[in-house]
Amino acid sequence: MSKEQFASWLEEKEITLTSRMEEQFDLYYRLLIEWNKHMNLTGITAEDEVYEKHFFDSLTAAFPIDIMKVEHVIDIGAGAGFPSIPLKICFPHLSVVIVDSLKKRISFLEHLAKELHIDNVTFLHGRAEDIARDSHHRDHYDVALARAVARMPVLTELCLPFVKKNGIFIALKGASGQVEQKEANKACRLLGGRWLEPYVTKLPNEKSNRYILRMEKVDATPKKYPRKAGIPAKKPLL
């Protein structure tokens, strides 16, 4: 896959890459591969696959929403920066907070942001269950994002407390998306959410289905959620 292909895929979605953005994605790829030699950031390392399965896939989060009206975004369990860093590259106006429980990944992301010269990105080392109890973050964000972190009943408990009323929680899912949405119906109800229509798309070359699940925050999340660290994963709200 050429990088021109990546740009043309985005053009079809009315996202135009500037030369600076292209340079940022190129450097992102090189830093990802360099750091991946010493720590486990990704099992996908071929350039064409990283561009499709990480960069393009991350940007699908923007397809079903008017992202120019979004300001404050939190990414839960961002790992190597997906989906929030590709979104930040393409939409520099976003104010992004990234949460990850592993200090080594936070170190990579801090280095990445510095090398890419992106600002207005904050990195928090910690568990979502703990940070969601901080009044600076609870009920604060226009959009909460998660990709490849956990199944939907767990993710809903981890992410929805961060979303302000009328904001949206977006989960990027693969083939299991429809099943996971049904699994999370109880969690959605309990935590103050309401399902919006899922957005279904395919990766351009691989043709695998991608489900962008969207949940609107219509009521305050009860104070007892999220439960203590580790409990949402052990005892999901099913």
C-alpha positions as CSV (number, residue, x, y, z in Angstrom):
1,M,0.0,0.0,0.0
2,S,1.3,3.4,-0.9
3,K,0.8,6.4,1.4
4,E,-1.1,8.0,-1.4
5,Q,-3.7,5.3,-0.9
6,F,-4.0,6.2,2.7
7,A,-4.5,9.8,1.8
8,S,-7.1,8.9,-0.9
9,W,-9.1,6.7,1.6
10,L,-9.3,9.7,3.9
11,E,-10.3,12.0,1.0
12,E,-13.3,9.8,0.4
13,K,-14.3,10.6,4.0
14,E,-13.6,14.3,3.5
15,I,-10.5,14.3,5.6
16,T,-7.6,16.0,3.8
17,L,-4.0,15.3,4.9
18,T,-1.6,18.2,4.7
19,S,2.1,17.6,4.0
20,R,2.8,18.2,7.8
21,M,0.2,15.5,8.7
22,E,1.8,13.1,6.2
23,E,5.2,13.7,7.9
24,Q,3.7,13.2,11.3
25,F,2.2,9.8,10.3
26,D,5.5,8.8,8.8
27,L,7.4,9.7,12.0
28,Y,4.7,8.0,14.1
29,Y,5.2,4.8,12.2
30,R,9.0,4.9,12.5
31,L,8.9,5.6,16.3
32,L,6.3,2.9,16.8
33,I,8.6,0.3,15.1
34,E,11.7,1.6,16.9
35,W,10.1,1.4,20.4
36,N,8.4,-1.9,19.6
37,K,11.8,-3.6,19.5
38,H,12.1,-3.0,23.2
39,M,8.5,-3.2,24.5
40,N,5.3,-4.7,23.3
41,L,3.3,-1.9,21.6
42,T,1.9,-3.8,18.6
43,G,2.0,-7.1,16.8
44,I,1.4,-5.3,13.5
45,T,4.6,-3.9,12.1
46,A,4.4,-4.0,8.3
47,E,4.0,-0.4,7.1
48,D,1.0,-1.0,4.9
49,E,-0.8,-2.8,7.8
50,V,0.0,-0.2,10.4
51,Y,-1.4,2.5,8.0
52,E,-4.6,0.5,7.4
53,K,-5.2,-1.4,10.7
54,H,-4.0,1.2,13.1
55,F,-4.0,4.7,11.5
56,F,-7.0,4.4,9.2
57,D,-8.9,2.2,11.7
58,S,-8.4,4.8,14.4
59,L,-9.8,7.6,12.2
60,T,-13.0,5.7,11.6
61,A,-14.1,7.1,15.0
62,A,-14.5,10.4,13.3
63,F,-16.7,9.2,10.5
64,P,-20.1,9.1,12.2
65,I,-19.8,12.4,14.2
66,D,-19.2,16.0,13.5
67,I,-15.7,16.0,15.0
68,M,-15.2,19.8,14.3
69,K,-17.8,20.4,17.1
70,V,-15.9,18.2,19.5
71,E,-13.4,19.8,21.9
72,H,-12.6,17.6,24.9
73,V,-11.7,13.9,24.2
74,I,-10.5,11.2,26.6
75,D,-9.0,7.9,25.3
76,I,-9.2,5.0,27.8
77,G,-6.4,2.4,27.5
78,A,-4.8,4.0,24.4
79,G,-1.8,1.6,24.3
80,A,0.4,2.9,21.5
81,G,-1.9,5.9,21.0
82,F,-4.8,4.4,19.1
83,P,-7.3,5.9,18.3
84,S,-6.5,9.4,19.8
85,I,-3.2,10.3,18.3
86,P,-4.2,9.7,14.7
87,L,-7.3,11.7,15.4
88,K,-5.2,14.5,17.0
89,I,-2.9,14.6,14.0
90,C,-5.9,15.0,11.6
91,F,-7.9,17.3,13.9
92,P,-5.4,19.5,15.8
93,H,-8.1,21.5,17.5
94,L,-8.9,18.5,19.8
95,S,-7.9,18.7,23.4
96,V,-7.0,15.1,24.3
97,V,-6.4,13.2,27.5
98,I,-4.9,9.7,27.3
99,V,-5.3,7.2,30.1
100,D,-3.1,4.1,30.4
101,S,-2.3,1.8,33.3
102,L,1.2,0.9,32.0
103,K,3.9,3.5,32.7
104,K,6.1,2.3,29.8
105,R,3.4,3.0,27.3
106,I,2.9,6.5,28.8
107,S,6.6,7.1,28.4
108,F,6.3,6.1,24.7
109,L,3.3,8.4,24.2
110,E,5.0,11.4,25.9
111,H,8.1,10.9,23.6
112,L,5.8,10.5,20.6
113,A,3.9,13.7,21.3
114,K,7.1,15.6,21.8
115,E,8.6,14.3,18.5
116,L,5.4,14.9,16.5
117,H,5.2,18.5,18.0
118,I,1.6,18.0,19.0
119,D,0.3,20.0,22.0
120,N,-2.8,20.0,24.1
121,V,-2.4,16.3,24.9
122,T,-2.3,15.1,28.5
123,F,-1.1,11.7,29.6
124,L,-2.5,10.1,32.8
125,H,-0.8,7.0,34.2
126,G,-3.5,5.1,36.2
127,R,-6.6,3.0,36.1
128,A,-9.8,4.3,34.5
129,E,-11.8,3.2,37.6
130,D,-9.7,5.5,39.8
131,I,-9.4,8.5,37.5
132,A,-13.2,8.4,36.8
133,R,-13.7,9.4,40.5
134,D,-11.7,12.6,40.1
135,S,-14.0,15.6,39.7
136,H,-11.7,17.1,37.1
137,H,-12.4,14.2,34.8
138,R,-15.8,12.8,35.7
139,D,-18.7,14.2,33.5
140,H,-16.2,16.4,31.7
141,Y,-15.7,15.1,28.1
142,D,-17.5,15.6,24.9
143,V,-16.3,12.2,23.7
144,A,-14.7,9.1,25.4
145,L,-12.9,6.7,23.2
146,A,-11.8,3.1,23.5
147,R,-10.3,0.6,21.1
148,A,-9.2,-3.0,21.8
149,V,-9.4,-2.6,25.6
150,A,-12.3,-4.9,26.8
151,R,-15.7,-6.1,25.9
152,M,-18.6,-3.6,25.9
153,P,-20.2,-4.2,29.3
154,V,-16.8,-3.6,30.9
155,L,-15.9,-0.7,28.6
156,T,-19.2,1.1,29.3
157,E,-18.5,1.1,33.0
158,L,-14.9,2.3,32.4
159,C,-15.8,5.0,29.9
160,L,-19.3,6.5,30.4
161,P,-18.5,8.1,33.8
162,F,-16.1,10.4,32.0
163,V,-18.7,11.7,29.5
164,K,-20.7,14.8,30.1
165,K,-24.4,14.9,29.6
166,N,-25.3,14.8,25.9
167,G,-21.7,13.7,25.2
168,I,-20.9,10.4,23.5
169,F,-18.9,7.3,24.3
170,I,-17.4,5.7,21.1
171,A,-16.0,2.1,21.0
172,L,-14.2,0.8,18.0
173,K,-15.0,-2.8,17.5
174,G,-14.4,-5.5,14.9
175,A,-16.6,-8.4,13.9
176,S,-17.9,-8.9,17.5
177,G,-19.4,-5.4,17.5
178,Q,-23.1,-6.3,17.1
179,V,-22.9,-9.1,19.8
180,E,-21.1,-6.8,22.2
181,Q,-23.7,-4.1,21.8
182,K,-26.4,-6.5,22.9
183,E,-24.2,-7.7,25.9
184,A,-23.9,-4.1,27.1
185,N,-27.6,-3.2,27.1
186,K,-27.9,-3.6,30.9
187,A,-24.7,-1.6,31.5
188,C,-25.9,1.1,29.1
189,R,-29.2,1.5,31.0
190,L,-27.6,1.4,34.5
191,L,-24.9,3.9,33.7
192,G,-27.1,6.6,32.1
193,G,-26.5,5.8,28.4
194,R,-28.7,5.5,25.3
195,W,-27.6,3.6,22.2
196,L,-27.2,5.5,19.0
197,E,-27.2,3.7,15.6
198,P,-23.9,1.9,15.2
199,Y,-21.8,3.0,12.2
200,V,-20.6,0.0,10.1
201,T,-17.7,0.3,7.7
202,K,-14.9,-1.9,6.3
203,L,-11.2,-1.6,6.2
204,P,-10.3,-0.6,2.6
205,N,-7.9,-3.4,1.7
206,E,-8.6,-6.1,4.2
207,K,-12.4,-5.7,3.8
208,S,-13.0,-6.8,7.5
209,N,-16.1,-5.3,9.2
210,R,-15.6,-2.5,11.7
211,Y,-18.4,-1.4,14.1
212,I,-18.2,2.0,15.6
213,L,-20.5,1.7,18.6
214,R,-21.9,4.9,19.9
215,M,-23.6,5.6,23.2
216,E,-25.0,9.0,24.2
217,K,-24.9,10.0,27.9
218,V,-28.5,11.0,28.7
219,D,-28.4,10.7,32.6
220,A,-25.8,11.1,35.3
221,T,-23.9,7.9,36.0
222,P,-24.7,6.7,39.5
223,K,-21.9,7.6,42.0
224,K,-21.2,3.9,42.8
225,Y,-19.8,3.4,39.2
226,P,-17.2,2.6,38.2
227,R,-16.6,0.0,40.9
228,K,-13.1,-0.5,42.3
229,A,-10.2,-1.3,40.0
230,G,-10.5,-4.8,38.6
231,I,-14.1,-5.4,39.6
232,P,-15.7,-4.3,36.3
233,A,-13.6,-6.9,34.4
234,K,-14.2,-9.7,37.0
235,K,-18.0,-9.0,37.4
236,P,-19.2,-7.2,34.3
237,L,-22.7,-5.7,34.3
238,L,-24.5,-8.4,32.3
